[in-house]
Amino acid sequence: MKRESVLSWLQGRKYVVLLSSVVLLIVLYPILRSQHFDKESLNILLSLVLAAAIFALSQRRRPFLLALVLGIPALSLTWGPNVAGAASETVYGSLVVVRFCAHLILLSYAAILILYDVLHGGPVTADKLCGSMCVYLLIGVIWAVLYSLIEYDSPGSFAVTQAALALDARNGSGYEAFATLEYFSFVTLTTLGFGDVTPASSAARTLTSFEAVLGQLYLAVMIARLVGLHIVHADQ
């Protein structure tokens, strides 16, 4: 009985759980990376985000089952390159690309369904507000994965002005550039544009432009929708 009540309590705060895991990835990973806990810490934090994304969809049967179908391979592939060190370069590279794609598909699927849930209607609750923040942060993480994939496939797609931000995407699991490109993703999403990391290829520039526009549109539409929902349900 106690176990069911805990699960019910967590499901009522499903977006809080996801938001916490994403914030941990954004904030904690750069710190751990600077302390030389690179690959393992990223895998752990990514696994937490993926698991929390699956859990966030657990209240509806069909979306949850599809999330499991997408999530189990994504979670397995998170650790795949760690156990494939002896594989040929071609096989290893293919495994890394498949892992990127698995992460992108699951995170995008979760973001779309959470966005639908937030915009669909009903009173504006604290969990719904956390859901809106989850989608915004997931956009940043999704684009960081996209940038990492581009840099892995075509090294030199992003130029950096500081040696500390050097991108070495081909040296290892493919996520070696993730901390820098995650930073670049959120700088782009918020249109701060510091200029210490810049897109150098046409694909990188296209994705960067789209992320900047999407970030501004998301904030405008989401704020308007949440205010409208709050006004509607405040009068009832």
C-alpha positions in Angstrom: 0.0 0.0 0.0 2.8 2.4 0.9 4.5 1.6 -2.4 1.4 2.4 -4.4 1.0 5.7 -2.5 4.6 6.7 -3.3 4.1 5.8 -6.9 0.8 7.8 -7.0 2.6 10.8 -5.4 5.4 10.7 -7.9 3.0 10.4 -10.9 1.3 13.5 -9.6 4.7 15.2 -9.9 5.9 13.5 -13.0 7.1 16.7 -14.7 8.9 17.8 -11.5 10.9 14.5 -11.7 11.8 15.1 -15.3 12.6 18.8 -14.7 14.9 17.8 -11.9 16.8 15.2 -14.0 17.2 17.7 -16.9 18.5 20.4 -14.6 21.0 17.9 -13.1 22.3 17.1 -16.6 22.6 20.8 -17.5 24.2 21.9 -14.2 26.0 18.9 -12.9 27.7 17.4 -16.0 30.0 20.3 -16.7 31.1 20.3 -13.1 31.8 16.5 -13.1 33.5 16.8 -16.5 35.9 19.4 -15.1 36.7 16.9 -12.3 37.5 14.1 -14.9 34.3 12.1 -14.4 33.4 12.5 -18.0 32.0 9.5 -19.8 30.5 7.7 -16.8 28.8 10.8 -15.4 27.3 11.7 -18.7 25.9 8.2 -19.2 24.4 8.2 -15.8 22.8 11.7 -16.1 21.5 10.9 -19.6 20.0 7.6 -18.4 18.2 9.6 -15.6 16.8 12.0 -18.1 15.7 9.2 -20.5 14.1 7.2 -17.6 12.3 10.3 -16.3 11.0 11.1 -19.8 9.5 7.6 -19.9 8.0 8.0 -16.4 6.5 11.4 -17.4 4.4 9.5 -20.0 3.3 6.7 -17.6 -0.2 7.9 -16.8 -1.6 7.0 -20.3 -1.2 3.4 -21.5 -0.5 3.7 -25.2 2.0 6.6 -25.0 3.7 4.8 -22.1 4.1 1.6 -24.0 5.5 3.4 -27.1 7.8 5.3 -24.7 9.1 1.9 -23.4 9.6 0.6 -26.9 11.7 3.7 -27.7 13.2 4.0 -24.3 14.6 0.5 -23.7 16.9 0.7 -26.8 17.8 4.3 -26.0 18.9 3.3 -22.5 20.7 0.3 -23.7 22.6 2.2 -26.3 23.6 4.9 -23.8 26.0 2.3 -22.4 26.6 0.5 -25.7 29.9 2.2 -26.8 31.3 1.4 -23.3 31.2 -2.3 -24.1 32.1 -2.1 -27.8 35.6 -0.8 -27.4 37.1 -3.8 -29.3 34.7 -3.3 -32.3 36.0 -2.1 -35.7 35.9 1.6 -36.3 33.0 1.3 -38.7 30.9 -0.7 -36.3 31.7 1.6 -33.4 30.9 4.7 -35.5 27.6 3.2 -36.5 26.7 2.3 -32.9 27.5 5.9 -31.9 25.2 7.3 -34.6 22.4 4.9 -33.7 22.7 6.0 -30.1 22.4 9.6 -31.1 19.3 8.8 -33.1 17.7 6.8 -30.3 18.2 9.6 -27.8 16.8 12.1 -30.3 13.7 10.1 -31.0 12.8 9.4 -27.4 13.4 13.0 -26.2 11.5 14.5 -29.1 8.6 12.1 -28.6 8.5 13.0 -24.9 8.7 16.7 -25.6 5.8 16.6 -28.1 3.5 14.7 -25.8 4.3 16.9 -22.8 3.7 20.0 -24.9 0.3 18.6 -26.0 -0.6 17.8 -22.4 0.4 21.3 -21.2 -1.5 23.1 -24.1 -4.5 20.8 -24.2 -6.5 22.4 -21.4 -7.4 22.0 -17.8 -6.3 24.2 -14.9 -2.8 25.5 -14.7 -1.2 23.4 -11.9 2.3 23.5 -10.5 3.1 20.2 -12.4 1.8 21.7 -15.6 4.1 24.7 -15.2 7.0 22.3 -14.6 5.9 20.5 -17.8 6.2 23.7 -19.8 9.7 24.3 -18.4 10.6 20.6 -19.2 9.7 21.1 -22.9 11.8 24.3 -23.1 14.9 22.6 -21.5 14.3 19.5 -23.5 14.5 21.6 -26.7 18.0 22.7 -25.6 19.1 19.2 -24.8 17.7 17.8 -28.1 19.6 20.4 -30.0 22.7 19.7 -28.0 22.4 16.1 -29.1 21.8 17.2 -32.7 24.9 19.4 -32.6 26.9 16.6 -31.1 25.8 14.3 -34.0 26.7 16.9 -36.6 30.1 17.5 -35.0 30.7 13.7 -34.8 29.8 13.1 -38.4 31.6 16.2 -39.7 34.3 17.4 -37.3 34.8 21.2 -37.6 31.1 22.0 -38.0 31.5 24.3 -35.0 34.4 26.7 -34.3 35.5 27.7 -30.9 37.6 30.6 -29.8 38.9 29.2 -26.5 41.2 26.2 -26.0 39.1 25.1 -23.0 36.1 24.6 -25.2 37.9 22.5 -27.8 35.7 20.0 -29.6 37.2 16.5 -29.9 34.0 14.7 -31.0 35.9 11.8 -32.6 37.9 10.8 -29.6 35.6 8.3 -27.9 31.9 7.9 -27.5 30.8 10.8 -29.7 29.6 12.8 -26.7 33.0 14.3 -25.9 31.8 17.7 -27.3 28.5 17.5 -25.5 29.2 19.9 -22.6 30.4 22.6 -24.9 27.6 22.1 -27.5 25.0 21.9 -24.7 26.3 25.3 -23.5 26.1 26.6 -27.1 22.6 25.2 -27.5 21.2 27.1 -24.5 23.0 30.2 -25.4 21.3 29.9 -28.9 17.9 29.0 -27.5 17.9 32.1 -25.3 19.5 34.2 -28.1 22.4 35.4 -25.9 25.0 34.8 -28.6 28.3 35.1 -26.8 30.2 34.2 -29.9 32.8 31.9 -28.3 31.2 28.9 -30.2 30.0 29.5 -33.7 28.4 27.2 -36.4 30.9 26.7 -39.3 29.0 24.4 -41.6 25.7 25.0 -43.5 23.9 22.2 -41.5 25.1 23.7 -38.2 24.1 27.2 -39.2 20.6 26.0 -40.3 19.9 24.2 -37.1 21.3 27.1 -35.0 18.9 29.6 -36.7 16.0 27.3 -36.3 16.7 26.8 -32.6 16.9 30.5 -32.0 13.6 31.1 -33.7 11.9 28.2 -32.0 13.1 29.3 -28.6 11.4 32.7 -29.0 8.2 31.3 -30.5 7.9 28.8 -27.7 8.1 31.4 -25.0 5.6 33.7 -26.7 3.0 30.9 -27.4 3.5 29.2 -24.1 3.0 32.3 -22.0 0.0 33.3 -23.9 -1.6 29.9 -23.6 -0.9 29.5 -19.9 -2.3 32.9 -19.1 -5.4 32.1 -21.2 -5.9 28.8 -19.4 -5.5 30.5 -16.0 -8.1 33.2 -16.9 -10.6 30.6 -18.1 -10.4 28.4 -15.1 -10.1 31.3 -12.6 -13.7 32.3 -13.6 -15.1 28.9 -13.0 
